[in-house]
Amino acid sequence: MRKFAMPVVVVALVALTASVVQAQQGRSELRGTVTDDTGGAMPGVSVVVTNQENGTFREFITSGAGTFFAAQLTPGTFTITAALPGFRGYERTDFEIGVGNTLDIDIVLEIGALEETITVSGESPLVDLTSAEVGGTVNVGDLTELPIGNRSYFSAISTLPGIVFRPSASLGNDTMVANGQTPGTNSVAVDGASNNDDSSGTWAGGQTRVPLESVSEFQVVTNQFDAEFGRARGAVINAITKQGTNAITGALFDYYTSDGMTQKDYFVASNPNLTKPASNKQEFGGVIGGPIIRDRMHFFVSVERQIVNPSRSRVYETRPDLSFTLSEKWRAWNTLYRVDNQVNANHTWAFRWLREIAPQYNLVGTRSATLNTIQDETDSDQTSVGSYTAVYGNNKVNTLRFSHTREQWWRGNPCWRETLDQTLCPPQFNFNSFQDNQLSGSTGNADRNYIISNNFSWFIPEMKGDHDIKFGVTYHNTWMQRGVESNLNGTFSFDTDRVFDALDPYTYPERLSIRVGGPDLPTNRFHTLEMYFQDKWQVSDRLTFGLGARYDYENFPLENPNNPFMAVNTYPIDGNNISPRTSFAYDVTGDGRSVLRGGYGIFYDKVLGYAIDDFVLYTKFTDSFITSFPLDQADPGPSNGLFPTNPFLLNYGSTASCPANPGGACPYVDRAALNAAFPMGTSQRNTGTVVFDNPNRKQPYTHQMTFGYERELASTVSVSVDYVRMLGRDLFLRHNLNPLSRIGMSRTDPVSRSDVFGILNDTYSGNVWTPESVGTSTFNALNFMLEKRYSNNYAARVSYSLSKANTDAVYFTSANWAQVGTVLNQDQLWGPSPFTRLHNLTISGRTVLPGGVTVSGVARYMSGEPFQVTNSAIDGNMNGIGPDPSPPGTYSGSGNNAITVKNDGGAFGAVGPNFVQLDMRFGYRVRPGTGNTLDIFFDIFNITNRANFNNPGGDERLSSFLILRSLRGGSGFPRAGQFGIRLGF
């Protein structure tokens, strides 16, 4: 055990010209060779690469081998010129270089007068012949011309194969699943800088929402990314924001959906007692860019306002009086500022700042939460990045980058917002099939992440082939503070859905869980060091090898008090995370139109804050922890028609803070007795769950193997197919050091605990969890894409994935529910990942018809997600942890919206409803002036008005078993119209 040594970082930063894993993200490169008409290499040729829109340029003199190299270019449309006395000049215009692409261009100079220039124009190559990366690109046309409901770029990204779209019920926080991994395992970069949430990763999209009108292009790499990318088991997403040009350009836009344009959702339409809530939204704003100094310095600004009131509905079959509808209130201001400056031919700098402030009100909680449980959220996010790029000679480029992310949010009930004291709020009631009275959640997060990075590119020709070398290092310094007041108000659990009746023992609570001691405010500081080396070795004109390796070092200093595994102020450091990467790309036909590609690599994940928090929140002695009454099982009285025996379950009265039964009696927390047993602000023994860090904890990683083929069918049409196999290793899986043993199989039978491993050497009242790096996963997929690049007024894409993922450790915090005593039974945890879908098909396209009529659309089909069928009434293995999976068979729910499923048994053995949606846009485009466009359009989302459901409840004991009760994205996206107008200038 050792602490993080700051000198190590300093020495590494000084010794290496390096880059953050994202430092090259979002950049592109161009390399080429100049020859005469006999094929001979031509040294000394002047080559200039100029961005056609803003005039910035790179200038080179070809080497003795006739080569030139332009690395770390901002994607765009370029003009390339070449000149040498005694030869005709060469000019190629309209040459597009996409984000993340490496393109080769061969220039042939003919003998003649220099002023006799040969001009060439044509499409850029569709196929990258030098890369084995699997993924695709989403350009500005896809972002602004396709119908995108939440105006979230994750929706557009998911038109690529291998990406499962997960629409969100929150403001612009759509997310996605790549490679069957959890949504948090992706990595998002904007302008080369991290845009990841350090606490939750990409569970809710990126750290700060990037407005669509400000994005120039997205690159998505789902597999086999080079060594410069890391800390991700899912996909790597690179976004480039727009730059100003030599002309004043921009756009003004307004999107509007009224209540009358939105249909009733499924539950409102099928329930005559529910009234459709108002549902409307307006999103408006604009972008503008232009020159500060022509050809030298440019600006770009984006401002966007969102006023969204989405509808929500809930139906409770056992308590129809609680069924409700409402409109949530989302508000957001999003602003972006960018400046780019070319100091001279060899030096440029850029700065970009992005911020969003997004308060949200009347938020419906979980899928089984009543109207009494609404919450509010405040959210402020921002990212900034500054970079300096220097060109050295003809073959070396260096970029130094500083970036910063910042987040501050809080989510809680209106009572907390008014009192700022969760103990004054009414308790949460967990009934058999819904939550009522108020949610106990009240938590927030503040974090700041500072990143310094440097990236160096070096092109070495004619050394047994051409070598495109990159190497770099980055250092992250992250500060994070959690604010936790959750469950200070307490949570009562009931075995029925009935209103509390003091004379009816069945309606009494059978358990109380509550946070005692006061709020918890853990603070952590993390350090991360990353280094990589990558050589793209072009052995010949047709064969390229990728050879690389990266090193990831994460340091989370934790105090670890009373941890039986380690001394105070020591913590695990996994210092050997070296990731080799190998790949090949072969031009099969030799005509530059097809590539056979494949590779193997090791890809380490990043450990997120939420996985480390528990080691700080759930210590042996603490002044804030959650305890329960009774400690280990429900009081057996209420489910057997008897009054509970635990005194904390017998308190009731007519209180003003009883939303679940206005004017009637309600259980309440006996604060006097609670404070006497657990004095506020006093550090004491934790009688609830304890979580100890483990010195053997390692960083999770995957072995990744790919093999694929891509072919350019025509100048604007390509087709690709890729096989992907991933093997996850060292995934976190917690086992219990203080396991329970139940004397029978009923959930209310008494339990006992023992230190069966002989490690604790003390008495603990609750579970004592520790993570071990023993989890595994497999993923196999076949990805297909047919793409027509925009030309002749239309573009289209068909993507399909056939995939299967299995794992025994779904989350960073996964706990072993199959453990019995010292027997871990890890094999019983193995099953389908709940984030995989067997079939995923997306068809998208856009066109401009004669007369200026525009049509675009996105059609999606996704098969269902796995879920688990259980029965919490039975503890089959008598380990006190559950519920255990139900045996294989066919199961049916009972009541309205019930479904029947085939359960294969074990973990996640059933599959839920599939997802089908068709969105269309119809519009009209006019050109009021040179370079100007006016688009007036009407979007129709979910044209067929199909209800897309979340998975049903899978617990046989509950009345919600196999009942479809909630809709994807909060409202299931009922058919809705959206009017839009966009002026481009």
Secondary structure as the mmCIF struct_conf table of DSSP 4:
data_model
#
loop_
_struct_conf.conf_type_id
_struct_conf.id
_struct_conf.beg_label_comp_id
_struct_conf.beg_label_asym_id
_struct_conf.beg_label_seq_id
_struct_conf.end_label_comp_id
_struct_conf.end_label_asym_id
_struct_conf.end_label_seq_id
HELX_RH_AL_P HELX_RH_AL_P1 MET A 6 ALA A 15
TURN_TY1_P TURN_TY1_P1 VAL A 21 GLY A 26
STRN STRN1 SER A 28 ASP A 36
TURN_TY1_P TURN_TY1_P2 ASP A 37 THR A 38
BEND BEND1 GLY A 39 GLY A 39
STRN STRN2 ALA A 41 ALA A 41
TURN_TY1_P TURN_TY1_P3 PRO A 43 GLY A 44
STRN STRN3 SER A 46 ASN A 51
TURN_TY1_P TURN_TY1_P4 GLN A 52 ASN A 54
STRN STRN4 PHE A 57 ILE A 61
TURN_TY1_P TURN_TY1_P5 GLY A 64 ALA A 65
BEND BEND2 GLY A 66 GLY A 66
STRN STRN5 THR A 67 LEU A 73
HELX_LH_PP_P HELX_LH_PP_P1 THR A 74 THR A 74
BEND BEND3 PRO A 75 PRO A 75
STRN STRN6 GLY A 76 ALA A 83
TURN_TY1_P TURN_TY1_P6 PRO A 85 GLY A 86
STRN STRN7 PHE A 87 PHE A 87
STRN STRN8 TYR A 90 ILE A 97
TURN_TY1_P TURN_TY1_P7 VAL A 99 GLY A 100
STRN STRN9 THR A 102 LEU A 109
STRN STRN10 ILE A 111 ILE A 111
BEND BEND4 GLY A 112 GLY A 112
TURN_TY1_P TURN_TY1_P8 LEU A 114 GLU A 115
STRN STRN11 ILE A 118 SER A 121
HELX_LH_PP_P HELX_LH_PP_P2 GLU A 123 PRO A 125
BEND BEND5 LEU A 126 VAL A 127
TURN_TY1_P TURN_TY1_P9 LEU A 129 THR A 130
STRN STRN12 VAL A 134 ASN A 139
HELX_RH_AL_P HELX_RH_AL_P2 VAL A 140 GLU A 145
BEND BEND6 LEU A 146 LEU A 146
TURN_TY1_P TURN_TY1_P10 GLY A 149 ASN A 150
HELX_RH_AL_P HELX_RH_AL_P3 TYR A 153 ILE A 157
TURN_TY1_P TURN_TY1_P11 SER A 158 THR A 159
BEND BEND7 LEU A 160 LEU A 160
TURN_TY1_P TURN_TY1_P12 PRO A 161 GLY A 162
STRN STRN13 ILE A 163 ARG A 166
BEND BEND8 ALA A 169 SER A 170
TURN_TY1_P TURN_TY1_P13 LEU A 171 GLY A 172
STRN STRN14 THR A 175 ALA A 178
TURN_TY1_P TURN_TY1_P14 ASN A 179 GLY A 180
HELX_RH_3T_P HELX_RH_3T_P1 PRO A 183 THR A 185
STRN STRN15 SER A 187 VAL A 190
TURN_TY1_P TURN_TY1_P15 ASP A 191 GLY A 192
STRN STRN16 ALA A 193 SER A 194
STRN STRN17 ASP A 197 ASP A 197
TURN_TY1_P TURN_TY1_P16 ASP A 198 SER A 200
STRN STRN18 GLY A 201 GLY A 201
TURN_TY1_P TURN_TY1_P17 THR A 202 ALA A 204
BEND BEND9 GLY A 205 GLY A 205
BEND BEND10 GLN A 207 THR A 208
HELX_LH_PP_P HELX_LH_PP_P3 ARG A 209 PRO A 211
HELX_RH_3T_P HELX_RH_3T_P2 LEU A 212 SER A 214
STRN STRN19 VAL A 215 ASN A 223
TURN_TY1_P TURN_TY1_P18 ALA A 227 GLU A 228
BEND BEND11 ARG A 231 ARG A 231
BEND BEND12 ARG A 233 GLY A 234
STRN STRN20 VAL A 236 THR A 241
BEND BEND13 ASN A 246 ALA A 247
STRN STRN21 THR A 249 THR A 257
HELX_RH_3T_P HELX_RH_3T_P3 ASP A 259 MET A 261
STRN STRN22 THR A 262 THR A 262
HELX_RH_AL_P HELX_RH_AL_P4 TYR A 266 ALA A 269
TURN_TY1_P TURN_TY1_P19 SER A 270 SER A 270
TURN_TY1_P TURN_TY1_P20 PRO A 272 ASN A 273
HELX_LH_PP_P HELX_LH_PP_P4 THR A 275 ALA A 278
STRN STRN23 ASN A 280 ILE A 293
TURN_TY1_P TURN_TY1_P21 ARG A 294 ARG A 296
STRN STRN24 MET A 297 ASN A 309
STRN STRN25 SER A 311 ARG A 314
BEND BEND14 GLU A 317 THR A 318
HELX_RH_3T_P HELX_RH_3T_P4 PRO A 320 LEU A 322
STRN STRN26 PHE A 324 SER A 327
STRN STRN27 LYS A 329 ASN A 344
TURN_TY1_P TURN_TY1_P22 ALA A 345 ASN A 346
STRN STRN28 HIS A 347 ILE A 357
STRN STRN29 GLN A 360 LEU A 363
BEND BEND15 THR A 366 THR A 366
TURN_TY1_P TURN_TY1_P23 ARG A 367 SER A 368
STRN STRN30 ALA A 369 ALA A 369
HELX_RH_3T_P HELX_RH_3T_P5 LEU A 371 THR A 373
STRN STRN31 GLN A 375 TYR A 392
TURN_TY1_P TURN_TY1_P24 GLY A 393 ASN A 395
STRN STRN32 LYS A 396 GLY A 412
HELX_RH_AL_P HELX_RH_AL_P5 PRO A 414 THR A 419
BEND BEND16 LEU A 420 LEU A 420
HELX_RH_3T_P HELX_RH_3T_P6 GLN A 422 LEU A 424
BEND BEND17 CYS A 425 CYS A 425
HELX_LH_PP_P HELX_LH_PP_P5 PRO A 426 PRO A 427
STRN STRN33 GLN A 428 ASN A 430
BEND BEND18 ASN A 432 SER A 433
STRN STRN34 GLN A 435 ASP A 436
BEND BEND19 ASN A 437 ASN A 437
STRN STRN35 THR A 443 ILE A 460
BEND BEND20 GLU A 462 GLY A 465
STRN STRN36 ASP A 466 VAL A 484
TURN_TY1_P TURN_TY1_P25 SER A 486 ASN A 487
BEND BEND21 LEU A 488 ASN A 489
STRN STRN37 THR A 491 SER A 493
BEND BEND22 ASP A 495 ARG A 498
HELX_LH_PP_P HELX_LH_PP_P6 VAL A 499 PHE A 500
TURN_TY1_P TURN_TY1_P26 ALA A 502 LEU A 503
HELX_RH_3T_P HELX_RH_3T_P7 PRO A 505 THR A 507
BEND BEND23 TYR A 508 TYR A 508
BEND BEND24 GLU A 510 GLU A 510
STRN STRN38 ARG A 511 VAL A 516
BEND BEND25 GLY A 517 GLY A 518
STRN STRN39 ASP A 520 ASP A 520
STRN STRN40 THR A 523 GLN A 538
BEND BEND26 SER A 540 ARG A 542
STRN STRN41 LEU A 543 ASN A 555
TURN_TY1_P TURN_TY1_P27 PRO A 561 ASN A 562
TURN_TY1_P TURN_TY1_P28 PRO A 564 PHE A 565
BEND BEND27 MET A 566 MET A 566
TURN_TY1_P TURN_TY1_P29 VAL A 568 ASN A 569
STRN STRN42 ASN A 577 ASP A 587
BEND BEND28 VAL A 588 ARG A 593
STRN STRN43 SER A 594 TYR A 604
HELX_RH_AL_P HELX_RH_AL_P6 GLY A 609 LEU A 617
BEND BEND29 TYR A 618 TYR A 618
BEND BEND30 LYS A 620 LYS A 620
STRN STRN44 PHE A 621 THR A 622
BEND BEND31 ASP A 623 ASP A 623
STRN STRN45 PHE A 625 PHE A 629
BEND BEND32 PRO A 630 GLN A 633
BEND BEND33 PRO A 636 PRO A 636
TURN_TY1_P TURN_TY1_P30 GLY A 637 GLY A 637
HELX_RH_3T_P HELX_RH_3T_P8 PRO A 638 ASN A 640
TURN_TY1_P TURN_TY1_P31 GLY A 641 GLY A 641
BEND BEND34 LEU A 642 LEU A 642
BEND BEND35 ASN A 646 ASN A 646
HELX_RH_3T_P HELX_RH_3T_P9 PRO A 647 LEU A 649
BEND BEND36 LEU A 650 LEU A 650
STRN STRN46 TYR A 652 SER A 654
TURN_TY1_P TURN_TY1_P32 ALA A 656 SER A 657
TURN_TY1_P TURN_TY1_P33 PRO A 659 ALA A 660
BEND BEND37 ASN A 661 ASN A 661
TURN_TY1_P TURN_TY1_P34 PRO A 662 GLY A 663
BEND BEND38 GLY A 664 GLY A 664
STRN STRN47 ALA A 665 PRO A 667
HELX_RH_AL_P HELX_RH_AL_P7 ARG A 671 ALA A 677
BEND BEND39 PHE A 678 PHE A 678
TURN_TY1_P TURN_TY1_P35 MET A 680 GLY A 681
STRN STRN48 GLN A 684 ARG A 685
BEND BEND40 GLY A 688 GLY A 688
STRN STRN49 VAL A 690 VAL A 691
TURN_TY1_P TURN_TY1_P36 PRO A 695 ASN A 696
STRN STRN50 TYR A 701 ALA A 714
TURN_TY1_P TURN_TY1_P37 SER A 715 THR A 716
STRN STRN51 VAL A 717 ASN A 736
BEND BEND41 LEU A 737 ASN A 738
STRN STRN52 LEU A 740 ARG A 742
BEND BEND42 ILE A 743 MET A 745
STRN STRN53 SER A 746 SER A 746
TURN_TY1_P TURN_TY1_P38 ARG A 747 THR A 748
BEND BEND43 ASP A 749 ASP A 749
STRN STRN54 VAL A 751 ARG A 753
TURN_TY1_P TURN_TY1_P39 VAL A 756 PHE A 757
BEND BEND44 GLY A 758 GLY A 758
BEND BEND45 ASP A 762 ASP A 762
BEND BEND46 SER A 765 GLY A 766
STRN STRN55 VAL A 768 SER A 791
TURN_TY1_P TURN_TY1_P40 ASN A 792 ASN A 793
STRN STRN56 TYR A 794 THR A 807
BEND BEND47 ASP A 808 ASP A 808
BEND BEND48 TYR A 811 TYR A 811
TURN_TY1_P TURN_TY1_P41 PHE A 812 THR A 813
STRN STRN57 ALA A 815 ALA A 815
TURN_TY1_P TURN_TY1_P42 TRP A 817 ALA A 818
STRN STRN58 VAL A 820 VAL A 820
TURN_TY1_P TURN_TY1_P43 GLY A 821 THR A 822
STRN STRN59 VAL A 823 VAL A 823
HELX_RH_3T_P HELX_RH_3T_P10 GLN A 826 LEU A 829
STRN STRN60 GLY A 831 PRO A 832
TURN_TY1_P TURN_TY1_P44 PRO A 834 PHE A 835
BEND BEND49 LEU A 838 LEU A 838
STRN STRN61 HIS A 839 VAL A 848
TURN_TY1_P TURN_TY1_P45 PRO A 850 GLY A 851
BEND BEND50 GLY A 852 GLY A 852
STRN STRN62 VAL A 853 MET A 862
HELX_LH_PP_P HELX_LH_PP_P7 SER A 863 GLU A 865
STRN STRN63 PRO A 866 PHE A 867
STRN STRN64 THR A 870 THR A 870
TURN_TY1_P TURN_TY1_P46 SER A 872 ALA A 873
STRN STRN65 ILE A 874 ILE A 874
TURN_TY1_P TURN_TY1_P47 GLY A 876 ASN A 877
BEND BEND51 ASN A 879 GLY A 880
HELX_LH_PP_P HELX_LH_PP_P8 PRO A 883 ASP A 884
STRN STRN66 PRO A 885 PRO A 885
HELX_LH_PP_P HELX_LH_PP_P9 SER A 886 PRO A 887
BEND BEND52 PRO A 888 PRO A 888
STRN STRN67 GLY A 889 SER A 892
BEND BEND53 GLY A 895 GLY A 895
TURN_TY1_P TURN_TY1_P48 ASN A 896 ASN A 897
STRN STRN68 ALA A 898 ALA A 898
STRN STRN69 THR A 900 ASN A 903
BEND BEND54 GLY A 905 GLY A 906
TURN_TY1_P TURN_TY1_P49 ALA A 907 PHE A 908
STRN STRN70 ALA A 910 VAL A 911
STRN STRN71 PHE A 915 VAL A 926
BEND BEND55 GLY A 929 GLY A 929
TURN_TY1_P TURN_TY1_P50 THR A 930 GLY A 931
STRN STRN72 THR A 933 PHE A 941
BEND BEND56 ASN A 942 ASN A 942
TURN_TY1_P TURN_TY1_P51 ILE A 943 THR A 944
STRN STRN73 PHE A 949 PHE A 949
HELX_LH_PP_P HELX_LH_PP_P10 ASN A 950 PRO A 952
STRN STRN74 GLY A 953 GLY A 953
STRN STRN75 ASP A 955 ASP A 955
TURN_TY1_P TURN_TY1_P52 GLU A 956 ARG A 957
BEND BEND57 LEU A 958 LEU A 958
TURN_TY1_P TURN_TY1_P53 SER A 959 SER A 960
STRN STRN76 PHE A 961 PHE A 961
TURN_TY1_P TURN_TY1_P54 LEU A 962 LEU A 962
STRN STRN77 ILE A 963 ILE A 963
STRN STRN78 LEU A 967 LEU A 967
TURN_TY1_P TURN_TY1_P55 ARG A 968 SER A 971
BEND BEND58 ARG A 975 ARG A 975
STRN STRN79 ALA A 976 GLY A 984
#
